[in-house]
């Protein structure tokens, strides 16, 4: 019988969220598994929620990370899509039931038995661990083939931030040239949403609490307009102007001002996940037949489609590379939104085996 794979990662042991090295084991590479050396892993705001158990379902120790890229080192005997040396990625999913209606529709992300990349239980009862680690083992059906023209380091955040914003733009019909799309929050998710929305040919307005992000939003990211959500006059002047809004904010915030920006029949889509419920007034929906909806990442087929679209249109997140031992400082800065716009850990060069 094949031996489990020795691994080392950085884990949080309790709700303090402090990460430190932890030796652990990955499962032996099964006949349908792909093993790969982790080279880079993005730091997602979800990782911050998870290490502190802010959503209430963390299982310690937590080794976070679901924007994982690297190079294949071993494949199982029944793997046909990948070979050693291939560049690959793993996003937020590593398993599903493969039998339900959602799986049949390539929407594994909505499978009732979805297994997330970290903090979930596999069918054998073991708990999954993420990409703040040196090696990954996953079923080939949940591996993303990496395009040659996307750098592994800068492209890693596409595996969460990319699909989280690409999928709702597509599903809710906000990918049509000429539409006017709002993006709330210019962080790790928001800046990628701007890039995808512009690539689809839409007009984009960024909505932020921070006036200091205006030049970056318009000058560097290509947004067409910028609104300061704390300025009532600005928000009133833009009332009824947007076909849809992608709301990326992961903190509690008022929705009524955002609903006021929508045209009749407009859609406000939540992709950020605040730790407490948000309030919605009934009349803000009824008057204009407006919709508040949610969206969570995407299935594997759509994730591959997104990566290929990003490669074709040269869409890359804006990242700051950090070494593994900087991760706790990175988390502290992430709380303060002190990053433009996504931290990526240089796992391959800085995670020490000792």
C-alpha positions in Angstrom: 0.0 0.0 0.0 1.3 3.5 -0.9 2.5 5.6 2.0 0.9 8.9 3.0 2.7 12.0 1.8 4.7 13.9 4.4 3.9 17.6 4.2 4.5 20.8 6.1 2.2 23.8 6.3 1.3 26.8 8.3 -1.7 26.3 10.5 -3.9 28.2 13.0 -4.6 26.2 16.1 -7.3 28.3 17.7 -9.4 31.4 17.3 -6.4 33.7 17.8 -5.8 33.0 14.1 -2.0 32.9 14.6 -0.3 30.7 12.0 2.8 28.6 12.7 4.5 25.6 11.1 2.8 22.2 11.3 3.9 18.8 10.0 1.1 16.7 8.7 0.3 14.0 6.1 -1.5 14.1 2.8 -3.2 11.0 1.5 -1.1 8.7 -0.7 -1.6 9.5 -4.4 -4.5 7.4 -5.5 -5.2 6.1 -8.9 -7.2 9.2 -9.9 -5.1 11.6 -7.9 -2.6 14.3 -8.9 0.2 15.3 -6.6 1.9 18.6 -7.1 4.6 20.8 -5.5 2.9 24.0 -4.3 4.8 27.0 -5.6 2.4 29.9 -4.8 -0.8 30.4 -2.9 -3.0 33.5 -2.7 -4.3 34.8 0.6 -8.0 35.2 0.5 -10.2 37.1 2.9 -12.0 33.8 3.5 -8.7 32.5 5.0 -8.8 35.3 7.6 -12.4 34.4 8.5 -11.5 30.7 8.7 -8.4 31.0 10.9 -10.4 33.1 13.5 -13.6 30.9 13.1 -15.6 34.0 12.4 -18.1 32.0 10.4 -18.5 29.4 13.2 -17.5 26.2 11.4 -13.7 26.0 11.4 -12.0 22.8 12.4 -8.6 23.3 14.0 -5.9 23.0 13.1 -6.7 25.1 10.0 -4.2 25.1 7.1 -5.8 27.7 4.8 -5.3 28.5 1.2 -7.5 27.8 -1.9 -5.6 29.8 -4.6 -3.0 27.1 -5.1 -0.7 26.7 -8.1 2.3 24.5 -8.7 3.9 21.7 -10.8 2.8 18.1 -11.0 5.2 15.6 -9.5 3.2 12.4 -9.6 -0.1 11.1 -11.1 -2.1 8.0 -10.3 -2.4 5.1 -12.6 -5.9 6.1 -13.9 -5.1 9.8 -14.4 -5.4 10.9 -18.1 -5.6 14.7 -18.1 -2.2 15.5 -16.4 1.4 14.3 -16.3 4.4 15.2 -14.3 5.8 18.6 -15.1 2.4 20.1 -16.0 1.5 23.5 -14.4 -1.8 23.2 -12.5 -4.0 24.8 -9.9 -6.5 24.0 -7.3 -9.2 26.4 -6.2 -11.9 26.2 -3.6 -13.1 22.7 -4.3 -11.5 19.2 -4.0 -14.5 16.9 -4.1 -18.3 16.5 -4.6 -20.8 13.7 -4.8 -20.7 13.5 -8.6 -24.3 12.2 -8.6 -26.7 15.1 -7.8 -28.3 17.5 -10.2 -25.8 20.2 -9.4 -22.8 18.0 -10.2 -24.5 16.8 -13.4 -24.8 20.5 -14.4 -21.1 21.1 -13.7 -22.0 23.1 -10.6 -20.1 21.1 -8.1 -19.8 24.3 -6.0 -23.5 23.9 -5.1 -23.4 20.2 -4.4 -24.9 19.4 -1.0 -21.8 17.2 -0.3 -19.3 19.7 -1.5 -15.8 19.3 -0.1 -13.9 22.5 0.2 -10.1 22.7 -0.2 -9.6 23.2 3.5 -11.6 22.6 6.6 -14.0 20.1 5.1 -14.4 16.4 5.6 -13.6 13.9 2.8 -15.7 10.8 2.4 -13.1 8.9 4.4 -13.6 11.2 7.3 -10.3 13.1 7.0 -10.2 16.9 7.1 -8.9 18.8 4.1 -5.9 21.1 4.3 -5.1 24.0 2.0 -2.3 25.5 0.1 -0.2 27.2 2.8 1.8 24.0 2.5 4.5 22.4 0.3 2.5 19.7 -1.4 -1.0 19.1 -2.6 -2.9 15.9 -3.6 -6.3 16.1 -5.3 -8.5 14.2 -7.6 -7.8 15.0 -11.3 -11.4 16.2 -11.8 -10.8 19.1 -9.5 -7.4 20.2 -11.0 -7.2 23.2 -13.3 -4.9 23.1 -16.2 -2.7 26.2 -16.2 -2.3 28.3 -19.4 1.3 28.9 -20.4 0.9 32.6 -20.8 -0.4 33.2 -17.2 2.4 33.5 -14.6 1.8 31.1 -11.7 2.5 33.8 -9.1 0.3 36.6 -10.4 -2.4 34.3 -11.6 -2.9 32.3 -8.5 -5.7 34.5 -7.1 -7.8 33.9 -10.1 -8.7 30.5 -8.6 -10.9 32.2 -6.0 -11.1 35.9 -6.7 -11.3 35.3 -10.4 -14.1 32.7 -10.5 -16.0 34.4 -7.6 -16.5 37.5 -9.8 -16.5 35.9 -13.3 -19.3 33.5 -12.5 -22.0 36.0 -11.4 -21.2 38.3 -14.2 -21.9 35.5 -16.6 -24.8 33.9 -14.8 -26.8 37.1 -14.2 -26.2 38.4 -17.7 -23.9 41.2 -16.8 -21.4 40.2 -19.4 -23.0 42.1 -22.3 -21.3 45.0 -24.0 -23.0 48.3 -23.2 -24.4 47.3 -19.8 -23.5 49.4 -16.8 -22.1 47.4 -13.9 -21.2 48.5 -10.4 -18.4 46.9 -8.3 -18.6 47.5 -4.6 -15.2 47.4 -2.8 -11.9 47.6 -4.5 -10.0 44.8 -2.8 -8.9 41.4 -3.8 -12.2 40.5 -5.4 -13.3 43.9 -6.5 -10.3 44.8 -8.6 -10.6 41.5 -10.5 -14.3 42.1 -11.0 -13.4 45.4 -12.7 -11.0 43.7 -15.0 -13.5 41.0 -16.1 -16.4 43.4 -16.5 -14.3 45.6 -18.7 -13.1 42.6 -20.7 -16.8 41.8 -21.3 -17.3 45.3 -22.8 -19.4 46.8 -20.0 -19.2 50.3 -18.5 -17.9 49.9 -14.9 -18.5 52.1 -11.9 -16.5 51.4 -8.7 -18.3 52.1 -5.4 -16.0 52.5 -2.4 -15.8 54.1 1.0 -12.3 55.3 0.2 -11.8 58.4 -2.0 -8.1 57.5 -2.2 -8.9 54.6 -4.5 -10.4 56.7 -7.3 -7.2 57.3 -9.3 -6.2 53.6 -9.0 -9.7 52.5 -10.0 -9.9 54.7 -13.1 -6.3 55.2 -14.1 -4.9 51.7 -13.5 -7.8 49.3 -13.5 -9.8 51.0 -16.3 -13.0 51.7 -14.5 -15.2 54.4 -16.1 -16.5 56.1 -13.0 -16.1 56.1 -9.2 -18.6 56.7 -6.4 -17.8 57.4 -2.8 -20.6 55.5 -1.0 -20.4 57.8 2.1 -21.2 60.8 0.0 -25.0 61.1 -0.3 -24.9 63.6 -3.1 -22.8 61.4 -5.3 -24.9 58.4 -4.7 -28.1 60.4 -5.3 -26.8 61.7 -8.6 -26.1 58.1 -9.8 -29.5 56.7 -8.7 -31.1 54.3 -11.1 -28.0 54.1 -13.4 -26.7 50.6 -13.0 -27.9 47.3 -14.6 -26.3 45.2 -11.9 -23.8 45.4 -9.0 -21.2 42.9 -7.8 -20.8 43.5 -4.1 -17.5 42.1 -2.9 -17.4 43.6 0.6 -16.8 41.1 3.4 -17.8 43.4 6.2 -21.3 44.4 7.4 -22.5 47.4 5.3 -25.9 49.0 4.3 -27.5 47.6 1.2 -30.2 50.3 0.7 -27.9 52.9 -0.9 -26.6 50.2 -3.3 -30.2 49.2 -4.3 -30.9 52.8 -5.0 -28.2 52.8 -7.7 -30.0 50.1 -9.7 -32.3 50.6 -12.6 -35.7 48.8 -12.4 -35.1 45.1 -12.6 -31.5 45.5 -11.6 -29.6 42.9 -9.6 -27.4 43.3 -6.5 -25.2 40.2 -6.3 -23.4 39.5 -3.0 -20.0 37.6 -3.3 -18.5 38.9 -0.1 -19.5 37.1 3.1 -19.8 39.3 6.2 -19.9 37.5 9.5 -23.3 39.0 10.5 -26.6 39.2 8.6 -27.3 42.2 6.3 -30.6 44.1 6.4 -32.8 44.6 3.3 -35.9 46.8 3.3 -38.8 45.2 1.4 -39.7 48.5 -0.4 -36.2 48.9 -1.7 -36.8 45.7 -3.7 -40.5 46.0 -4.5 -40.2 49.5 -5.9 -38.4 48.6 -9.1 -38.6 44.8 -9.0 -35.0 44.6 -7.9 -33.2 41.5 -6.9 -30.6 40.7 -4.2 -28.8 37.5 -4.9 -25.7 35.6 -4.0 -23.0 33.7 -5.8 -20.3 31.3 -4.6 -17.3 30.7 -6.8 -18.1 28.4 -9.8 -17.9 24.8 -10.9 -14.7 23.2 -12.2 -15.7 23.5 -15.9 -16.5 27.2 -15.5 -13.3 27.8 -13.5 -11.3 26.4 -16.4 -13.3 28.6 -18.8 -12.5 31.6 -16.6 -8.8 30.8 -16.5 -8.7 30.4 -20.3 -10.6 33.7 -20.7 -8.2 35.5 -18.5 -5.3 34.1 -20.5 -6.9 35.2 -23.8 -7.6 38.7 -22.4 -4.4 39.1 -20.3 -6.3 39.5 -17.1 -4.1 39.3 -14.1 -4.7 40.2 -10.5 -2.5 42.9 -8.9 -0.5 41.1 -6.2 2.1 41.6 -3.5 4.5 38.6 -3.1 5.3 37.7 0.5 7.4 34.9 2.1 5.8 32.2 4.2 7.0 33.6 7.5 5.3 36.9 6.7 1.8 35.4 6.7 0.7 36.6 10.1 1.7 40.2 9.3 -0.1 39.8 6.0 -3.2 38.8 7.9 -2.9 41.9 10.1 -2.6 44.1 7.0 -5.5 42.3 5.3 -7.8 43.3 8.3 -6.8 46.9 7.6 -7.3 46.5 3.8 -3.6 47.4 3.5 -2.8 45.5 0.3 -3.1 46.2 -3.4 -4.8 44.0 -4.0 -3.9 40.4 -3.1 -1.2 38.8 -1.1 0.5 35.8 -2.7 2.8 33.5 -0.7 6.0 32.4 -2.4 5.6 28.9 -1.0 8.1 27.1 -3.2 11.0 29.4 -2.2 10.2 30.3 1.4 8.4 27.4 3.1 11.2 25.8 5.1 11.0 22.0 5.8 12.4 22.4 9.3 
